[in-house]
Amino acid sequence: MLNEEKIRLMTKAASYEAGEGKKALAMNKYFRGDYISINLIGSWISFTIAFAVCVGVWAFYHMEDLMEKINTMDLPGLGKHFVFLYLGLLAVYQLIHYVIYHIRYQKNRRSLAAYNQILKQISHIYQTESKSGGSDFVGGAKEK
């Protein structure tokens, strides 16, 4: 006789593994600090590239004014302005990403706890079946 509870739990576990569990199970191999650090490094790289592209577009757009005033401009002051702008925006960007990755990690830990609970229930059912003599069916064929 088929154990409907076991089938239901195994289906739920398989659907979790195939869906949202892929990312959660991959994330599970990292400690929280490592996961957040790795993602913050990636976001720092992407922000730096995006900032450089934006500064390049700004410089290209204002090329005529820049070329006319290049001799009278305070280039170190302009450089400091861009550095402070970069650092300020980077700090805000990283703070936002820290919060996002922290929340994402906590949410996946909770979903993994629910998944582990399902696995414990399945394990308990298997232990109960093995103590009571097992299932009537093995591999789809009736035991003799």
C-alpha positions as CSV (number, residue, x, y, z in Angstrom):
1,M,0.0,0.0,0.0
2,L,1.3,3.4,-0.9
3,N,2.0,5.9,1.8
4,E,0.2,9.1,0.6
5,E,1.8,11.3,3.2
6,K,5.3,10.1,2.1
7,I,4.4,10.8,-1.5
8,R,3.1,14.2,-0.7
9,L,6.2,15.2,1.3
10,M,8.6,13.8,-1.3
11,T,6.7,15.8,-4.0
12,K,6.9,18.9,-2.0
13,A,10.7,18.4,-1.4
14,A,11.3,17.7,-5.1
15,S,9.3,20.8,-6.1
16,Y,11.4,22.9,-3.7
17,E,14.6,21.5,-5.0
18,A,13.6,22.2,-8.6
19,G,12.3,25.7,-7.9
20,E,13.4,28.2,-5.3
21,G,15.6,25.6,-3.6
22,K,18.2,25.7,-6.3
23,K,19.4,29.2,-5.2
24,A,18.8,28.5,-1.5
25,L,20.8,25.2,-1.6
26,A,23.6,26.9,-3.5
27,M,23.6,29.7,-1.0
28,N,23.7,27.3,1.9
29,K,27.4,26.4,1.3
30,Y,28.4,30.0,2.4
31,F,28.4,31.6,5.8
32,R,26.3,34.7,6.0
33,G,29.3,37.0,6.1
34,D,31.0,35.2,3.2
35,Y,27.8,35.3,1.1
36,I,27.3,39.0,1.7
37,S,31.0,39.8,1.1
38,I,31.1,38.0,-2.2
39,N,28.0,39.8,-3.4
40,L,29.2,43.2,-2.2
41,I,32.4,42.7,-4.1
42,G,30.4,42.0,-7.3
43,S,28.2,45.0,-6.7
44,W,31.3,47.2,-6.1
45,I,32.7,46.1,-9.5
46,S,29.4,46.7,-11.3
47,F,29.0,50.1,-9.6
48,T,32.6,51.1,-10.6
49,I,32.0,50.2,-14.2
50,A,28.6,52.0,-14.2
51,F,30.2,55.1,-12.6
52,A,33.0,55.2,-15.1
53,V,30.6,54.9,-18.0
54,C,28.4,57.7,-16.6
55,V,31.5,60.0,-16.1
56,G,32.6,59.1,-19.7
57,V,29.2,60.0,-21.1
58,W,29.1,63.2,-19.1
59,A,32.6,64.1,-20.3
60,F,31.7,63.3,-23.9
61,Y,28.5,65.4,-23.7
62,H,30.4,68.4,-22.2
63,M,33.5,67.9,-24.4
64,E,33.2,71.3,-26.0
65,D,33.0,73.2,-22.7
66,L,35.7,71.1,-21.2
67,M,38.1,71.7,-24.2
68,E,37.4,75.5,-24.0
69,K,38.1,75.7,-20.3
70,I,40.8,73.1,-19.9
71,N,43.5,75.6,-19.2
72,T,41.6,77.6,-16.6
73,M,39.9,74.6,-14.8
74,D,41.0,73.4,-11.4
75,L,41.7,69.8,-12.5
76,P,42.7,68.6,-9.0
77,G,39.5,70.1,-7.6
78,L,37.4,68.4,-10.4
79,G,39.2,65.1,-9.6
80,K,38.4,65.5,-5.9
81,H,34.8,66.3,-6.8
82,F,34.5,63.1,-8.8
83,V,36.3,61.0,-6.1
84,F,33.9,62.3,-3.4
85,L,30.9,61.8,-5.6
86,Y,32.1,58.2,-6.3
87,L,32.7,57.4,-2.7
88,G,29.4,58.9,-1.5
89,L,27.4,57.1,-4.1
90,L,29.3,53.9,-3.6
91,A,28.6,54.0,0.2
92,V,24.9,54.4,-0.4
93,Y,24.9,51.7,-3.1
94,Q,26.8,49.3,-0.9
95,L,24.6,49.9,2.1
96,I,21.5,49.2,0.0
97,H,23.0,46.0,-1.3
98,Y,24.1,44.9,2.1
99,V,20.6,45.2,3.4
100,I,19.2,43.4,0.3
101,Y,21.7,40.5,0.5
102,H,21.3,40.2,4.3
103,I,17.5,39.9,3.9
104,R,17.8,37.5,1.0
105,Y,20.2,35.3,3.1
106,Q,17.8,35.3,6.1
107,K,14.8,34.5,3.9
108,N,16.6,31.6,2.3
109,R,17.7,30.2,5.6
110,R,14.1,30.2,6.8
111,S,13.0,28.4,3.6
112,L,15.8,25.9,4.1
113,A,14.7,25.3,7.6
114,A,11.2,24.4,6.3
115,Y,12.8,22.1,3.7
116,N,14.9,20.4,6.4
117,Q,11.7,19.9,8.4
118,I,10.1,18.1,5.4
119,L,13.2,15.9,5.0
120,K,13.1,15.0,8.7
121,Q,9.4,14.0,8.3
122,I,10.3,11.8,5.3
123,S,13.2,10.2,7.3
124,H,10.8,9.6,10.2
125,I,8.4,7.8,7.8
126,Y,11.1,5.7,6.4
127,Q,12.3,4.7,9.9
128,T,8.7,3.8,10.9
129,E,8.3,1.7,7.7
130,S,11.6,-0.1,8.3
131,K,10.6,-0.9,11.9
132,S,7.2,-2.2,10.8
133,G,8.5,-4.5,8.1
134,G,8.7,-2.1,5.1
135,S,6.5,-1.4,2.3
136,D,4.5,-3.9,0.2
137,F,5.9,-2.5,-3.0
138,V,9.6,-2.5,-4.0
139,G,10.4,-0.8,-7.3
140,G,6.8,-0.9,-8.4
141,A,6.5,-4.7,-8.1
142,K,4.8,-6.5,-5.3
143,E,7.2,-8.4,-3.0
144,K,6.8,-12.2,-2.8
